[in-house]
Structures are given as C-alpha cells and as structure tokens.
Amino acid sequence: MVDALLDLIDEGDFSPTAERVAARAGVSLRLVFHYFADLESLHAAAADRQLERVTPLLRPLSDTGPLAARLSAFVRQRARLLERIAPVRRASLLREPGSPEIRRRLAWVTELERAHLARVFRQELAARRGRARVTLFNAMEAASSFQSWDQMRRRQGLSVERAKAALNLTLKALLQSR
C-alpha cells in the first residue's frame, strides 16, 4: 500500500485517495484502514519509505580538496537527489500545512540537507566570520534547495544539465563573493 501510494505520486497524482491507493495495491479499502488509522499515517509511512529509497543517493562527499571538485560533486549529487524526490516532495509540500507528520519529516530532511551543505563547504564557511558566514550559508541553502531546483526545472524549463550549470554557477559565485 505504501509503494502503491508512492507509485501514484511518482506518476503525478499528488493527492491520491485511499480508494486509488487500494486499487493500485490490489487490496480493499477496508484493508488500507486496517493497517493505517488514516491517510496521515499512510503518508507518514510513505515518507519513511521514500527516505529508504533515496538514502543510497546520499553518500558522504569529501570536504577536502579543490573547491571546483567539491562543488561539482555536490551539484551532481544534489541534482540526482532532487530529480528523484521531485514528485514526492511536491506532494509533501501540498500536504504539509495540514500534516504535522509531514511537517516534521520535511524539517528533518531540511536539517540533513543543511548539515550536508555545511560539511562539504566547511572550509569556505569557516573562512567567514559572524554574520557573513550565516548570510553565505543561508544563500547557499536557498540556491541548492528543492524550491530553487523546481523553479529552474518546471518554471524556467531548464534541462537537468542546464539547471546543474546554473546551480554550479550560483554556488561558485556565492563562495567567491566577499
């Protein structure tokens, strides 16, 4: 049932009903609610399964070596991740206002993304002091966020390669700014 929900979302049905989930899973609607108290708990289980699905894309990146190499590796990995999670993230953002579980999981993912960004670019961030460090980090976080990626891919119509080039250029400019 969880996989059925994720499959429906991946196919563009960002708010599937319990009936559609049951039909996709080949089970009765009653069975859905036997295992899940409500749609909130089904979506929470789907969020956990989604994390299992994307964890292999989150391998640690080096925090040493030339900036260009680290930046390139970061952009490649972030693009793969954002492309993979896009449908589920869009569905999560739709459910977030009314779902404490989804809000909690999105906040947790945001913290993971922030920690990853801070680790890969720790040298450049450490070279800044106080407010300048915070401002740089906030700008980098915004530039590499799902919302920015979605803007480039869906609203601007950029290909994955062009969106990666734009993200790389933006982060490079931020890191080289003073």
C-alpha positions as CSV (number, residue, x, y, z in Angstrom):
1,M,0.0,0.0,0.0
2,V,2.9,2.3,0.8
3,D,4.6,1.5,-2.5
4,A,1.2,2.0,-4.3
5,L,0.9,5.5,-2.8
6,L,4.5,6.4,-3.8
7,D,3.9,5.0,-7.3
8,L,0.8,7.1,-7.8
9,I,2.6,10.2,-6.6
10,D,5.6,9.4,-8.9
11,E,3.1,9.2,-11.8
12,G,1.8,12.7,-10.9
13,D,-1.2,12.0,-8.7
14,F,0.0,14.2,-5.8
15,S,-3.1,13.7,-3.7
16,P,-4.3,10.1,-4.3
17,T,-7.4,9.0,-2.4
18,A,-7.4,5.9,-0.2
19,E,-9.6,4.3,-2.9
20,R,-7.0,4.8,-5.6
21,V,-4.2,3.6,-3.3
22,A,-6.3,0.4,-2.5
23,A,-7.0,-0.2,-6.2
24,R,-3.3,0.3,-7.1
25,A,-2.2,-2.1,-4.3
26,G,-4.9,-4.6,-5.3
27,V,-6.5,-4.6,-1.8
28,S,-9.8,-3.5,-0.4
29,L,-10.3,0.0,1.0
30,R,-11.1,-1.7,4.3
31,L,-7.6,-3.3,4.4
32,V,-6.0,0.1,3.9
33,F,-7.7,1.3,7.0
34,H,-6.9,-1.9,8.8
35,Y,-3.2,-1.2,8.6
36,F,-3.4,2.6,8.7
37,A,-5.5,4.6,11.0
38,D,-6.0,7.4,8.5
39,L,-4.4,8.9,5.4
40,E,-2.0,10.8,7.6
41,S,-0.4,7.6,8.9
42,L,-0.2,6.1,5.4
43,H,1.6,9.3,4.1
44,A,3.9,9.2,7.1
45,A,4.8,5.6,6.3
46,A,5.3,6.6,2.6
47,A,7.7,9.4,3.8
48,D,9.7,6.8,5.7
49,R,9.8,4.5,2.6
50,Q,10.8,7.4,0.4
51,L,13.8,8.1,2.7
52,E,14.8,4.4,2.3
53,R,14.5,4.8,-1.4
54,V,16.8,7.8,-1.6
55,T,19.3,7.0,1.1
56,P,21.7,5.4,-1.5
57,L,21.8,8.8,-3.2
58,L,23.1,10.5,0.0
59,R,26.7,9.1,0.1
60,P,29.1,11.4,2.0
61,L,31.1,13.7,-0.2
62,S,34.6,14.9,0.5
63,D,35.0,18.1,2.5
64,T,38.7,18.4,1.4
65,G,40.3,19.0,-1.9
66,P,39.9,21.7,-4.5
67,L,36.7,23.7,-4.3
68,A,35.8,23.1,-8.0
69,A,35.9,19.3,-7.5
70,R,33.8,19.5,-4.3
71,L,31.3,21.9,-5.9
72,S,31.0,19.7,-9.0
73,A,30.4,16.6,-6.8
74,F,27.9,18.4,-4.7
75,V,25.9,19.7,-7.7
76,R,25.9,16.3,-9.4
77,Q,24.6,14.6,-6.2
78,R,22.1,17.3,-5.3
79,A,20.7,17.2,-8.9
80,R,20.3,13.4,-8.8
81,L,18.6,13.6,-5.4
82,L,16.3,16.5,-6.3
83,E,15.2,14.8,-9.6
84,R,14.5,11.6,-7.7
85,I,12.5,13.2,-4.9
86,A,10.6,15.8,-7.0
87,P,7.1,14.2,-7.2
88,V,7.1,13.1,-3.6
89,R,8.4,16.4,-2.4
90,R,5.7,18.3,-4.4
91,A,3.1,16.1,-2.8
92,S,4.6,16.6,0.6
93,L,4.6,20.3,0.2
94,L,0.8,20.2,-0.7
95,R,0.1,18.1,2.5
96,E,2.5,20.0,4.8
97,P,0.1,22.7,6.1
98,G,-2.4,20.1,7.4
99,S,0.0,17.4,8.4
100,P,2.2,17.5,11.5
101,E,3.9,14.3,10.4
102,I,4.9,15.6,7.0
103,R,6.0,18.9,8.6
104,R,8.2,17.0,11.0
105,R,9.7,14.9,8.3
106,L,10.3,17.9,6.0
107,A,12.0,19.7,8.8
108,W,14.2,16.7,9.5
109,V,15.2,16.4,5.8
110,T,16.0,20.2,5.7
111,E,18.3,19.7,8.6
112,L,20.0,16.8,6.8
113,E,20.4,18.9,3.7
114,R,21.8,21.8,5.8
115,A,24.3,19.5,7.5
116,H,25.5,18.1,4.2
117,L,26.0,21.6,2.7
118,A,27.9,22.8,5.8
119,R,30.1,19.7,5.8
120,V,31.1,19.8,2.1
121,F,31.8,23.6,2.2
122,R,33.1,23.8,5.8
123,Q,36.5,25.3,4.7
124,E,34.8,28.2,2.8
125,L,32.3,28.8,5.5
126,A,35.0,28.7,8.2
127,A,36.8,31.5,6.4
128,R,33.9,33.8,7.0
129,R,33.1,35.3,10.4
130,G,29.8,36.0,12.2
131,R,27.0,37.4,10.1
132,A,29.0,37.0,6.8
133,R,29.1,33.2,7.4
134,V,25.5,33.0,8.3
135,T,24.5,35.1,5.2
136,L,26.6,33.0,2.9
137,F,25.2,29.7,4.3
138,N,21.6,30.9,4.0
139,A,22.2,32.0,0.4
140,M,23.8,28.6,-0.5
141,E,21.0,26.8,1.2
142,A,18.4,28.7,-0.8
143,A,20.2,28.2,-4.0
144,S,20.5,24.5,-3.6
145,S,17.0,23.9,-2.2
146,F,14.3,21.9,-3.8
147,Q,12.3,25.1,-4.4
148,S,15.1,26.6,-6.4
149,W,15.6,23.4,-8.4
150,D,11.9,23.1,-9.1
151,Q,11.9,26.7,-10.2
152,M,14.6,26.0,-12.7
153,R,13.2,22.7,-13.9
154,R,9.5,23.4,-14.1
155,R,9.1,27.2,-14.3
156,Q,12.1,28.1,-16.4
157,G,12.0,24.8,-18.3
158,L,15.7,24.1,-17.9
159,S,17.1,20.7,-18.7
160,V,18.8,18.8,-15.9
161,E,22.2,19.8,-17.4
162,R,21.3,23.4,-17.7
163,A,19.9,23.5,-14.1
164,K,23.1,21.9,-12.8
165,A,25.2,24.5,-14.7
166,A,23.0,27.3,-13.1
167,L,23.3,25.8,-9.6
168,N,27.1,25.4,-10.0
169,L,27.5,29.0,-11.2
170,T,25.3,30.3,-8.4
171,L,27.2,28.4,-5.7
172,K,30.5,29.3,-7.2
173,A,29.6,33.0,-7.3
174,L,28.4,32.9,-3.7
175,L,31.5,31.1,-2.5
176,Q,33.8,33.5,-4.3
177,S,32.0,36.6,-3.1
178,R,33.4,38.7,-0.3
